[in-house]
Amino acid sequence: MNLTYLVREPKIKQEKNPLLLLLHGYGSNEEDLFSFASELPDEYYVVSVRAPYDLQPYGHAWYAIHFDADENKFSDDVQAIESRELIIQFIDKLIAKYPIDETQVSLIGFSQGAILSYAAALSYPEKIARVVALSGYLNEKIITEDFKSKDLSNLKFFVSHGTVDQVIPVDWARKAEPFLQNLGLEVMYKEYPIGHGVAPQNFYDFKNWLENNNL
């Protein structure tokens, strides 16, 4: 499957440049997070990719969200795993097409895109170095079963959430930090007094984190 995407070439060209891959949330599209692109560090390829599932009347999703009779919502983990694999294949295609340093791939995911970012990085730590997980949570069911046996030592995470998020409760997001720390991973966790979105301070904090964690 060929995924639709937008690309901002690096303003500072190197022999091989690092990649920032932007993964949007449920019901959105590739243009959403791409609004960040001009503000992101100049040395990166910034690629924003559209999720594969079309929603009606508009927007896209990485996987379906269903509601049962009691209005509990649950995720289609089979579709989520398929999208996790699509993301990894897409990274390989980008590396083949552009002069990208395969050791310097970072994911920035919002909401459903953050959930997929956790899963992709922990399942394929050899492919991904850093994750910025915005307003999401860690779903262990969509990570490969053998992930704890892999070398996760290079992974770094920036995790943030709004304290009054009405879509994904902040309690869900808070579980990621101890989970990742128990794996011996470096995590920066921050909360902001907002709902389901990215506050300006949140943006500057993760941008600074990226610049301070150059590989």
DRENFILUM-584329 format. One record per atom (N, C-alpha, C): residue in three letters; atom name; x, y, z. Coordinates in steps of 0.2 Angstrom, whole numbers. Example, Ala and Ser with C-alpha at 12.3 -4.5 7.8 and 13.67 -1.06 7.14 Angstrom:
code site x y z
ala N 66 -28 39
ala CA 62 -22 39
ala C 66 -16 39
ser N 64 -11 35
ser CA 68 -5 36
ser C 64 0 39
//
This chain:
code site x y z
met N 4 -6 0
met CA 0 0 0
met C 4 6 0
asn N 3 11 -5
asn CA 7 17 -5
asn C 3 22 -1
leu N 6 25 4
leu CA 3 30 9
leu C 5 37 6
thr N 0 41 6
thr CA 0 48 4
thr C 4 52 10
tyr N 8 57 7
tyr CA 12 60 12
tyr C 15 67 10
leu N 16 72 14
leu CA 19 78 13
leu C 27 78 15
val N 31 81 12
val CA 38 82 14
val C 41 89 14
arg N 44 90 19
arg CA 48 96 19
arg C 56 94 19
glu N 59 96 14
glu CA 66 94 13
glu C 70 98 19
pro N 76 96 21
pro CA 80 99 26
pro C 83 106 23
lys N 83 111 27
lys CA 86 117 25
lys C 93 117 25
ile N 96 113 29
ile CA 103 112 30
ile C 104 105 27
lys N 107 104 21
lys CA 108 98 18
lys C 115 95 20
gln N 114 88 22
gln CA 120 84 24
gln C 121 79 20
glu N 126 75 21
glu CA 127 69 16
glu C 121 64 17
lys N 119 63 24
lys CA 112 60 26
lys C 109 64 31
asn N 103 65 31
asn CA 99 70 36
asn C 95 65 40
pro N 94 68 46
pro CA 89 64 50
pro C 82 65 48
leu N 77 61 50
leu CA 70 61 48
leu C 66 62 54
leu N 61 66 53
leu CA 55 67 58
leu C 49 65 54
leu N 46 59 57
leu CA 40 57 54
leu C 34 58 58
leu N 29 62 55
leu CA 23 65 59
leu C 17 60 58
leu N 14 58 63
leu CA 8 53 63
leu C 2 56 66
his N -3 58 62
his CA -8 62 65
his C -13 57 69
gly N -18 61 71
gly CA -23 57 75
gly C -29 55 71
tyr N -34 52 75
tyr CA -40 49 72
tyr C -44 55 69
gly N -46 54 63
gly CA -51 59 60
gly C -47 65 57
ser N -41 65 57
ser CA -37 70 54
ser C -34 68 47
asn N -29 72 45
asn CA -25 70 39
asn C -18 73 40
glu N -14 72 34
glu CA -7 73 34
glu C -5 81 35
glu N -10 85 33
glu CA -9 92 34
glu C -9 95 41
asp N -12 91 45
asp CA -13 93 52
asp C -6 95 56
leu N -2 90 57
leu CA 4 90 60
leu C 9 94 56
phe N 8 94 49
phe CA 13 97 45
phe C 13 104 46
ser N 8 107 49
ser CA 8 114 51
ser C 14 116 55
phe N 17 111 59
phe CA 23 112 63
phe C 29 112 59
ala N 29 110 53
ala CA 35 108 49
ala C 40 114 49
ser N 37 120 47
ser CA 42 126 46
ser C 45 128 53
glu N 43 126 58
glu CA 46 127 65
glu C 50 122 67
leu N 51 116 64
leu CA 55 111 66
leu C 62 112 64
pro N 67 109 68
pro CA 74 110 66
pro C 76 109 59
asp N 80 113 56
asp CA 82 114 49
asp C 85 108 46
glu N 88 104 50
glu CA 92 98 47
glu C 88 92 46
tyr N 82 92 47
tyr CA 78 86 47
tyr C 74 86 40
tyr N 73 80 37
tyr CA 68 79 33
tyr C 61 78 37
val N 56 82 36
val CA 50 82 40
val C 45 79 35
val N 42 73 37
val CA 37 70 33
val C 31 68 37
ser N 25 70 34
ser CA 19 69 37
ser C 15 65 33
val N 13 59 36
val CA 9 54 32
val C 2 53 34
arg N -2 52 29
arg CA -9 51 30
arg C -10 43 32
ala N -15 42 37
ala CA -17 36 39
ala C -21 32 34
pro N -21 25 33
pro CA -23 22 28
pro C -31 21 27
tyr N -34 22 33
tyr CA -41 21 33
tyr C -45 27 32
asp N -50 27 27
asp CA -54 33 26
asp C -60 33 31
leu N -62 39 33
leu CA -68 40 38
leu C -73 44 34
gln N -79 43 36
gln CA -84 47 33
gln C -87 52 38
pro N -88 58 36
pro CA -88 61 29
pro C -81 63 26
tyr N -76 64 31
tyr CA -69 65 29
tyr C -64 63 35
gly N -58 64 34
gly CA -53 62 38
gly C -51 55 38
his N -46 53 41
his CA -42 46 41
his C -41 44 48
ala N -40 37 48
ala CA -38 34 54
ala C -33 28 53
trp N -29 27 58
trp CA -24 22 58
trp C -27 15 60
tyr N -33 15 63
tyr CA -37 9 65
tyr C -44 12 67
ala N -49 7 67
ala CA -55 9 69
ala C -56 9 76
ile N -61 13 79
ile CA -63 13 86
ile C -70 12 86
his N -72 7 90
his CA -79 4 90
his C -82 6 97
phe N -89 6 97
phe CA -92 8 103
phe C -97 2 104
asp N -97 -1 110
asp CA -102 -6 112
asp C -108 -3 114
ala N -113 -8 117
ala CA -120 -5 119
ala C -119 -1 125
asp N -114 -1 129
asp CA -114 3 135
asp C -109 9 133
glu N -108 10 127
glu CA -104 16 124
glu C -97 16 127
asn N -94 10 128
asn CA -87 9 130
asn C -84 9 123
lys N -78 12 122
lys CA -75 12 116
lys C -69 7 116
phe N -68 4 111
phe CA -62 -1 110
phe C -59 -1 104
ser N -53 -2 103
ser CA -49 -1 97
ser C -48 -8 93
asp N -48 -7 87
asp CA -47 -13 83
asp C -39 -14 82
asp N -37 -19 87
asp CA -30 -20 88
asp C -27 -23 82
val N -31 -27 78
val CA -28 -30 72
val C -27 -25 67
gln N -31 -20 66
gln CA -30 -15 61
gln C -24 -11 64
ala N -23 -10 70
ala CA -18 -6 73
ala C -11 -9 72
ile N -11 -16 72
ile CA -5 -19 71
ile C -3 -19 63
glu N -8 -19 59
glu CA -7 -19 52
glu C -4 -12 50
ser N -7 -7 54
ser CA -4 0 53
ser C 3 1 55
arg N 5 -2 61
arg CA 11 -2 64
arg C 16 -5 58
glu N 14 -10 55
glu CA 19 -13 50
glu C 19 -9 44
leu N 14 -5 42
leu CA 14 -1 37
leu C 19 5 38
ile N 19 8 44
ile CA 23 13 46
ile C 30 11 45
ile N 32 5 47
ile CA 39 3 47
ile C 41 2 39
gln N 36 -1 35
gln CA 38 -2 28
gln C 39 5 25
phe N 35 10 27
phe CA 35 17 24
phe C 42 20 26
ile N 44 19 32
ile CA 51 22 34
ile C 56 19 29
asp N 56 12 28
asp CA 60 9 23
asp C 60 12 16
lys N 54 14 14
lys CA 53 17 8
lys C 56 24 7
leu N 55 28 13
leu CA 58 34 13
leu C 66 34 13
ile N 69 29 17
ile CA 76 29 17
ile C 79 27 10
ala N 75 23 6
ala CA 77 21 0
ala C 76 27 -5
lys N 72 31 -4
lys CA 70 37 -9
lys C 74 43 -7
tyr N 76 45 -1
tyr CA 79 51 1
tyr C 85 49 5
pro N 90 54 5
pro CA 97 53 9
pro C 95 54 16
ile N 92 49 19
ile CA 90 49 26
ile C 95 45 30
asp N 97 47 36
asp CA 101 43 40
asp C 97 38 44
glu N 98 32 42
glu CA 93 27 45
glu C 94 26 53
thr N 99 28 55
thr CA 100 28 63
thr C 97 34 66
gln N 94 39 62
gln CA 91 45 65
gln C 84 46 63
val N 80 41 65
val CA 73 42 63
val C 69 43 69
ser N 65 48 69
ser CA 61 50 75
ser C 54 51 73
leu N 49 48 78
leu CA 42 49 76
leu C 39 54 81
ile N 35 58 78
ile CA 31 63 82
ile C 23 61 81
gly N 20 58 86
gly CA 13 56 85
gly C 8 59 89
phe N 2 61 87
phe CA -3 64 91
phe C -9 59 92
ser N -11 58 98
ser CA -17 54 99
ser C -16 47 96
gln N -20 45 91
gln CA -19 38 88
gln C -12 37 85
gly N -9 43 83
gly CA -3 43 80
gly C 3 41 85
ala N 1 44 91
ala CA 6 43 97
ala C 6 35 99
ile N 0 33 99
ile CA -1 26 101
ile C 3 21 96
leu N 2 23 90
leu CA 6 19 85
leu C 13 20 85
ser N 15 26 87
ser CA 22 28 88
ser C 26 23 94
tyr N 22 23 99
tyr CA 25 18 104
tyr C 26 11 102
ala N 20 9 98
ala CA 20 2 96
ala C 26 1 91
ala N 27 5 86
ala CA 32 5 81
ala C 39 5 84
ala N 40 9 88
ala CA 47 10 91
ala C 49 4 96
leu N 44 2 100
leu CA 46 -4 104
leu C 46 -10 100
ser N 42 -11 95
ser CA 43 -17 91
ser C 49 -17 86
tyr N 51 -11 84
tyr CA 57 -11 79
tyr C 62 -6 82
pro N 65 -7 88
pro CA 69 -2 90
pro C 76 -1 86
glu N 77 -5 81
glu CA 83 -4 77
glu C 81 1 71
lys N 74 2 70
lys CA 72 7 65
lys C 71 14 68
ile N 70 15 74
ile CA 67 21 77
ile C 71 23 83
ala N 74 29 83
ala CA 78 31 89
ala C 74 35 94
arg N 69 39 92
arg CA 66 44 97
arg C 59 44 95
val N 55 45 101
val CA 48 46 100
val C 45 52 104
val N 41 56 100
val CA 37 61 104
val C 30 59 104
ala N 28 57 110
ala CA 21 55 110
ala C 16 60 113
leu N 12 63 109
leu CA 8 68 111
leu C 1 66 112
ser N -2 67 118
ser CA -9 65 119
ser C -11 58 117
gly N -7 53 119
gly CA -9 46 117
gly C -8 42 123
tyr N -7 35 122
tyr CA -6 31 128
tyr C -3 25 125
leu N 0 21 129
leu CA 4 15 127
leu C -1 9 127
asn N -2 6 122
asn CA -6 0 121
asn C -1 -6 120
glu N 0 -10 125
glu CA 5 -16 125
glu C 2 -21 120
lys N -4 -21 119
lys CA -7 -27 115
lys C -5 -26 107
ile N -3 -20 105
ile CA -1 -19 98
ile C 7 -19 97
ile N 11 -21 103
ile CA 18 -21 102
ile C 19 -29 101
thr N 25 -30 97
thr CA 27 -37 96
thr C 28 -41 102
glu N 26 -47 102
glu CA 26 -51 109
glu C 34 -51 111
asp N 38 -51 107
asp CA 45 -52 109
asp C 49 -46 110
phe N 46 -40 111
phe CA 49 -34 111
phe C 54 -33 117
lys N 53 -36 123
lys CA 57 -36 128
lys C 64 -39 127
ser N 64 -44 122
ser CA 71 -47 121
ser C 75 -43 116
lys N 72 -37 113
lys CA 76 -33 108
lys C 80 -28 112
asp N 85 -26 108
asp CA 89 -20 111
asp C 86 -14 110
leu N 83 -11 116
leu CA 79 -5 116
leu C 83 1 119
ser N 90 0 120
ser CA 94 4 124
ser C 95 11 120
asn N 94 11 114
asn CA 95 18 110
asn C 88 22 110
leu N 83 19 112
leu CA 76 23 112
leu C 76 28 117
lys N 73 34 115
lys CA 72 40 120
lys C 64 42 119
phe N 61 44 124
phe CA 54 46 123
phe C 53 53 126
phe N 49 57 123
phe CA 46 63 126
phe C 38 62 126
val N 35 62 132
val CA 28 60 132
val C 25 66 135
ser N 19 68 132
ser CA 15 74 135
ser C 8 73 135
his N 4 76 139
his CA -3 75 139
his C -6 81 142
gly N -12 83 141
gly CA -16 88 144
gly C -20 85 150
thr N -20 89 155
thr CA -23 87 162
thr C -30 86 161
val N -33 90 157
val CA -41 90 156
val C -43 87 149
asp N -39 82 147
asp CA -40 79 140
asp C -47 75 141
gln N -51 77 137
gln CA -58 73 137
gln C -59 67 133
val N -53 66 128
val CA -54 61 124
val C -50 55 126
ile N -43 56 128
ile CA -39 51 132
ile C -38 53 139
pro N -40 50 144
pro CA -39 52 151
pro C -31 52 152
val N -30 58 156
val CA -22 58 158
val C -20 53 162
asp N -24 49 165
asp CA -22 43 169
asp C -19 38 164
trp N -22 37 159
trp CA -19 32 154
trp C -12 34 152
ala N -11 41 150
ala CA -5 43 148
ala C 0 42 153
arg N -1 43 159
arg CA 4 43 165
arg C 7 36 166
lys N 3 31 163
lys CA 6 24 164
lys C 12 23 160
ala N 13 27 154
ala CA 19 26 150
ala C 25 27 153
glu N 26 32 157
glu CA 32 33 160
glu C 35 28 164
pro N 32 25 169
pro CA 34 19 173
pro C 35 13 169
phe N 31 12 164
phe CA 32 6 159
phe C 38 7 156
leu N 40 12 153
leu CA 46 13 149
leu C 52 13 154
gln N 52 16 159
gln CA 57 17 164
gln C 59 9 167
asn N 54 5 167
asn CA 55 -2 169
asn C 59 -5 164
leu N 59 -3 158
leu CA 63 -6 152
leu C 70 -3 152
gly N 71 2 157
gly CA 78 5 157
gly C 78 11 152
leu N 73 14 150
leu CA 73 19 144
leu C 72 26 147
glu N 75 30 144
glu CA 75 37 145
glu C 68 41 143
val N 65 44 148
val CA 58 47 147
val C 58 54 150
met N 56 59 146
met CA 54 65 148
met C 46 65 148
tyr N 43 66 154
tyr CA 36 66 154
tyr C 33 73 156
lys N 29 76 153
lys CA 26 83 154
lys C 18 83 154
glu N 15 87 158
glu CA 8 88 157
glu C 7 96 157
tyr N 1 97 153
tyr CA -1 104 152
tyr C -8 105 154
pro N -10 111 156
pro CA -17 112 158
pro C -22 113 152
ile N -22 108 148
ile CA -26 109 142
ile C -30 103 141
gly N -34 103 135
gly CA -38 97 133
gly C -34 92 128
his N -37 90 123
his CA -34 85 119
his C -31 89 113
gly N -25 92 114
gly CA -22 96 109
gly C -15 97 111
val N -11 101 107
val CA -4 103 108
val C -4 110 110
ala N -2 112 116
ala CA -1 119 118
ala C 5 122 115
pro N 6 128 114
pro CA 12 131 112
pro C 18 129 116
gln N 17 129 123
gln CA 23 127 127
gln C 25 120 126
asn N 20 116 125
asn CA 21 109 123
asn C 25 108 117
phe N 24 112 112
phe CA 27 112 106
phe C 35 114 107
tyr N 36 119 110
tyr CA 42 122 112
tyr C 46 117 116
asp N 43 114 121
asp CA 46 109 125
asp C 49 103 121
phe N 45 100 117
phe CA 47 94 113
phe C 52 96 107
lys N 51 102 105
lys CA 56 105 100
lys C 63 105 103
asn N 63 108 109
asn CA 70 109 113
asn C 72 102 115
trp N 68 97 116
trp CA 70 90 118
trp C 73 87 112
leu N 70 88 106
leu CA 73 85 100
leu C 80 88 99
glu N 81 95 100
glu CA 87 98 98
glu C 93 96 103
asn N 90 95 109
asn CA 95 93 115
asn C 97 85 115
asn N 93 81 111
asn CA 94 74 110
asn C 96 72 103
asn N 100 77 100
asn CA 103 75 93
asn C 107 68 94
leu N 106 64 89
leu CA 109 57 90
leu C 117 58 88
//
